[in-house]
């Protein structure tokens, strides 16, 4: 692989939501690759299905591990069973694989990486398989990392509003159908969410444990602690299912050890390429509607609590498919290419 002009790429799960997004990112942004092949597990006959890449038609191939011969990097964006098979194959065949579907995130031997936060893991471990974190873990890790460059975080509490697209296209479809049905007084389908989510807020959309938390909430907290390399990181987090299609909207309450002010915190975010800061106005420019499809994590408002001088509220919104998935995987792939050349 060393001294090669570019990677040979493969995408497994071309028609999945995250697969479509990483394909879009690769088509628009500069990346040193010499070829890219597309695969789907539901293609049974060669040349029976096509996709498009950079304006040109491309065949979506049958999924066969023999077709991956000579591939340098594979993006895994299909169901967990297939992802697991080809992720484990990466270790044996010595190609890189990035899991976009959170298949390996609980595997302590598989590094969970947020580009720009814990890149050192790639240099230290030189792993063949890398797990892309949950979108909320990506967003909050960036926020906590920026704050921690100058201040000591004594406590972080994050209240997260989750979009329907967290449940892929089926979640989006059900929210859309429920919205139409509610407005037309028709019967409402309740398969993904088990109750009405349209025009509604749900304290949870999955089964909870004896303490009231869902597996996803516990997964996010665990991933953030791994990414920040701090098993004792003081984070509490709760998800609420919101009636929006895309983006995670997060209100975080941070308690700092040192004294500071809103302007200084804003300046920290302005210096980072991962953030875009917009001044709070009555029209509320940072929202799910305005941020959907954007690359950055948007900071819309920072509040200082006068009753607790070192405590702040931070409102952040980021797209779960761009910054919360594809862009992180893209940036990891660029790091892997540069590592392979050294």
C-alpha positions in Angstrom: 0.0 0.0 0.0 2.9 2.3 0.7 3.7 4.9 -2.0 0.5 4.1 -3.9 -1.1 7.2 -5.4 -4.5 6.4 -3.9 -6.7 3.8 -2.1 -8.9 1.3 -3.9 -12.3 1.7 -2.1 -15.4 -0.4 -1.7 -18.8 0.5 -0.2 -20.9 -2.3 1.1 -24.5 -1.2 1.6 -24.7 1.3 -1.2 -28.4 2.0 -0.9 -28.5 2.4 2.9 -29.0 5.9 4.3 -25.4 6.1 5.6 -24.1 4.4 2.5 -25.7 7.1 0.3 -24.2 9.8 2.5 -20.7 8.5 2.4 -21.0 8.1 -1.4 -22.1 11.7 -1.7 -19.2 12.9 0.5 -16.6 10.9 -1.5 -18.0 12.3 -4.7 -17.8 16.0 -3.6 -14.6 16.1 -1.4 -11.0 15.5 -2.3 -9.7 12.1 -1.4 -6.7 10.1 -2.8 -8.5 7.1 -4.3 -7.9 5.4 -7.6 -11.1 3.4 -7.8 -14.3 2.7 -5.9 -16.6 -0.3 -6.2 -20.2 -0.7 -4.9 -21.8 -3.7 -3.3 -25.2 -4.6 -1.8 -26.2 -7.9 -0.1 -29.6 -7.9 -1.8 -28.1 -7.9 -5.3 -28.3 -11.5 -6.6 -27.3 -11.1 -10.2 -24.4 -9.1 -11.6 -25.3 -6.0 -13.7 -28.9 -6.1 -12.4 -28.6 -2.9 -10.3 -26.9 0.5 -11.0 -26.0 3.5 -9.0 -24.4 6.8 -9.9 -21.0 8.3 -8.8 -19.7 11.7 -9.9 -22.2 11.7 -12.8 -21.3 8.3 -14.2 -23.3 5.1 -13.9 -21.7 2.4 -11.7 -22.7 -1.2 -11.2 -23.7 -2.4 -7.7 -22.1 -5.8 -7.5 -23.2 -9.0 -5.8 -21.6 -9.3 -2.4 -18.7 -11.8 -2.6 -15.6 -11.6 -0.5 -13.5 -12.7 -3.5 -14.5 -9.4 -5.2 -12.7 -7.5 -2.4 -9.3 -8.8 -3.5 -6.9 -5.9 -3.8 -9.2 -3.4 -2.0 -7.5 -1.1 0.5 -10.5 0.3 2.4 -14.1 -0.9 2.8 -17.0 1.2 4.2 -19.4 -1.1 5.9 -23.0 0.2 5.8 -25.3 -2.7 5.7 -27.0 -4.9 8.3 -25.0 -5.9 11.4 -24.7 -9.6 10.4 -23.1 -8.8 7.1 -21.1 -5.9 8.6 -19.7 -8.3 11.2 -18.6 -10.8 8.6 -16.7 -8.3 6.5 -15.4 -6.4 9.4 -13.8 -9.6 10.7 -12.6 -10.3 7.2 -10.7 -7.1 7.2 -8.5 -8.3 10.1 -7.7 -11.5 8.2 -7.2 -10.0 4.7 -5.4 -6.9 6.0 -7.5 -4.2 4.4 -9.0 -1.3 6.3 -12.7 -1.3 7.2 -14.8 1.5 8.7 -18.0 0.3 10.3 -20.7 3.0 9.7 -23.5 1.0 11.3 -22.3 0.7 15.0 -21.8 -3.1 14.6 -18.5 -3.2 16.5 -19.0 -0.3 18.9 -19.3 -2.4 22.0 -16.2 -4.5 21.1 -13.5 -3.1 23.3 -10.8 -4.4 20.9 -12.2 -2.3 18.1 -11.3 1.4 18.4 -14.1 4.0 18.3 -12.6 7.0 16.7 -13.7 10.7 16.3 -11.4 12.4 13.8 -9.9 15.4 15.4 -10.3 14.1 18.9 -8.6 10.7 19.3 -6.6 10.3 16.1 -3.7 9.0 18.3 -5.5 5.7 18.5 -4.9 5.1 14.7 -1.2 5.9 15.0 -0.8 3.8 18.2 -2.8 0.7 17.3 -2.8 0.8 13.5 -6.1 -1.1 13.4 -7.6 -2.8 10.4 -11.1 -2.2 11.7 -12.5 1.1 13.0 -15.9 1.8 14.5 -17.6 5.0 13.6 -19.3 6.2 16.8 -22.9 7.0 17.4 -23.7 10.5 16.0 -24.3 11.9 19.4 -21.0 10.6 20.6 -19.3 12.3 17.7 -21.0 15.6 18.3 -20.5 15.7 22.1 -16.9 14.4 22.0 -16.0 17.4 19.8 -17.8 19.8 22.2 -16.2 18.3 25.3 -12.8 18.1 23.6 -12.8 21.8 22.7 -13.9 22.9 26.2 -11.3 20.6 27.8 -8.4 22.2 25.9 -8.6 25.1 28.3 -10.9 24.1 31.2 -11.6 21.3 33.6 -15.1 19.8 33.2 -16.6 18.9 36.6 -19.9 17.9 35.3 -21.7 17.6 31.9 -25.4 16.9 31.5 -26.8 16.6 28.0 -30.4 16.6 27.0 -30.6 15.1 23.4 -33.5 15.4 21.0 -33.4 12.5 18.6 -34.6 12.6 15.0 -36.8 9.9 13.2 -33.8 9.1 10.9 -32.1 7.5 13.9 -34.3 4.6 12.8 -33.3 4.8 9.1 -35.8 5.2 6.3 -38.5 3.3 8.2 -38.4 6.0 11.0 -38.6 8.8 8.4 -41.5 7.1 6.6 -43.5 6.5 9.7 -43.1 10.1 10.9 -44.2 11.3 7.5 -47.2 9.0 7.4 -48.2 9.8 10.9 -48.1 13.5 10.2 -50.3 13.2 7.1 -52.7 10.8 8.9 -53.0 13.2 12.0 -53.8 16.2 9.8 -56.4 14.2 7.8 -57.9 12.4 10.9 -56.9 9.0 9.4 -55.7 6.0 11.3 -52.0 6.2 12.4 -49.4 3.5 11.8 -47.4 2.6 14.9 -44.7 0.1 14.0 -41.3 1.7 14.4 -42.2 3.9 17.4 -45.1 1.9 18.9 -47.0 5.1 19.6 -47.6 8.4 17.8 -44.4 10.5 17.4 -45.9 13.0 14.9 -46.5 16.3 16.7 -45.4 14.6 19.9 -42.4 14.1 22.2 -41.5 10.7 23.7 -39.3 10.2 26.8 -38.1 7.0 25.1 -38.7 4.9 22.0 -37.0 1.7 23.2 -37.2 -0.6 26.2 -35.5 0.8 29.3 -33.5 -0.9 32.1 -34.4 -0.8 35.8 -32.8 2.6 36.1 -34.9 4.0 33.2 -32.2 4.2 30.5 -32.2 2.7 27.0 -29.3 0.7 25.5 -28.6 3.6 23.1 -28.2 6.1 26.0 -25.7 3.8 27.8 -23.9 3.2 24.5 -23.4 6.9 23.8 -22.0 7.6 27.3 -19.7 4.6 27.1 -18.4 5.7 23.7 -17.7 9.2 24.8 -15.7 8.0 27.7 -13.7 5.8 25.4 -13.1 8.5 22.8 -12.0 11.0 25.5 -9.9 8.3 27.1 -11.5 9.1 30.5 -13.5 6.3 32.1 -14.5 8.7 34.9 -15.7 11.5 32.6 -18.6 13.1 34.5 -21.4 12.8 31.9 -25.1 12.3 32.4 -27.2 12.0 29.2 -30.9 11.5 28.3 -32.5 11.0 24.9 -35.9 12.3 23.9 -37.6 11.2 20.6 -38.5 14.3 18.7 -40.9 14.7 15.7 -38.2 15.9 13.3 -36.7 14.0 10.4 -33.0 14.9 10.7 -30.3 16.3 13.1 -29.7 15.9 16.8 -30.4 18.9 18.8 -28.6 19.0 22.2 -28.8 21.2 25.2 -25.8 20.6 27.4 -25.2 21.9 31.0 -21.5 22.2 31.8 -19.9 22.9 35.2 -16.4 24.2 34.9 -13.7 24.3 37.6 -12.3 27.6 36.3 -14.0 30.9 35.8 -14.7 32.2 32.3 -17.3 34.0 30.3 -19.5 33.4 27.2 -17.2 35.3 24.8 -14.2 33.2 25.7 -16.1 30.0 25.2 -17.5 31.3 21.9 -13.9 32.0 20.8 -12.9 28.4 21.5 -15.5 27.1 19.2 -14.7 29.7 16.5 -11.1 28.4 16.4 -12.2 24.8 15.7 -12.9 23.8 12.1 -15.7 21.5 13.3 -18.0 24.2 14.6 -20.0 27.1 13.2 -21.2 29.7 15.7 -24.3 31.8 15.0 -25.3 34.6 17.3 -28.7 34.0 19.0 -31.5 36.1 17.6 -35.2 36.0 17.9 -35.5 33.9 14.7 -33.4 31.1 16.3 -31.0 30.4 13.3 -29.7 27.2 14.7 -32.4 24.6 14.5 -33.1 21.2 12.9 -34.5 22.9 9.8 -31.6 25.3 9.3 -28.8 22.7 10.0 -30.0 19.6 8.2 -27.5 18.6 5.5 -24.7 20.9 6.8 -21.2 19.8 7.6 -20.5 21.6 10.9 -21.7 21.3 14.5 -23.7 24.5 15.0 -23.5 26.4 18.3 -26.6 28.6 18.6 -26.5 29.9 22.1 -24.3 29.8 25.2 -26.0 30.9 28.5 -24.1 31.7 31.7 -26.0 30.8 34.9 -25.5 33.8 37.3 -26.6 31.6 40.2 -23.7 29.3 39.4 -21.0 31.5 37.9 -18.9 28.6 36.4 -21.9 26.8 34.9 -23.0 27.2 31.3 -25.8 26.0 28.9 -24.8 25.3 25.3 -27.3 24.7 22.5 -25.8 22.6 19.6 -27.4 21.1 16.5 -25.7 18.8 14.0 -26.8 16.6 11.1 -26.7 12.9 12.0 -25.9 11.8 8.5 -23.2 14.3 7.6 -21.1 15.4 10.6 -22.7 12.6 12.7 -21.6 9.8 10.4 -20.2 10.2 6.8 -17.8 13.1 7.4 -16.2 11.5 10.4 -15.7 8.2 8.4 -14.3 10.3 5.5 -11.8 12.0 7.8 -10.8 8.7 9.3 -10.2 7.3 5.8 -7.9 10.2 5.0 -5.9 9.6 8.2 -5.7 5.9 7.3 -4.3 6.7 3.9 -1.6 9.0 5.3 -0.7 6.3 7.9 -0.4 3.7 5.2 2.1 5.9 3.4 4.5 6.3 6.3 
